[in-house]
Amino acid sequence: MEEKRQAGARVATSIGTAFQHADADEVCSSILNLSSGGVFILANNPLPIDSQLSMRFHLPGDTEIIDVRGRVVWIKQRSSVFPAGMGIQFTELSPTHQRKIEAFVEAQLRSH
């Protein structure tokens, strides 16, 4: 069965993030696109599919840190066209942070 990709519309962005898997060290990276259901994160060594992770970031123009938990649902190896990374589906996200992400995505879509 094919894995369902992130819910809703996605917007291209460049947001700094830090993520951590299990007891591994925290890794700093960038979010390249964002939707209400998840993100695509740059990662030279993507985690295996179904890996659980925690991540934190803040939306442009907002100082509040968004803490989420997610699951790797797809990975992309580096190619001549695309960078390596992983698609993360949010699995734990507060309703307040969910609304903030939805508002950010909607505002970005309206501005383009």
Sequence and secondary structure as in RCSB ss.txt:
>XXXX:A:sequence
MEEKRQAGARVATSIGTAFQHADADEVCSSILNLSSGGVFILANNPLPIDSQLSMRFHLPGDTEIIDVRGRVVWI
KQRSSVFPAGMGIQFTELSPTHQRKIEAFVEAQLRSH
>XXXX:A:secstr
      SS  EEEEEEEEEE TTS  EEEEEEEE SSEEEEE SS   TT EEEEEE  TT  S EEEEEEEEEE
E   SSS  EEEEEEEE  HHHHHHHHHHHHHHHHH 
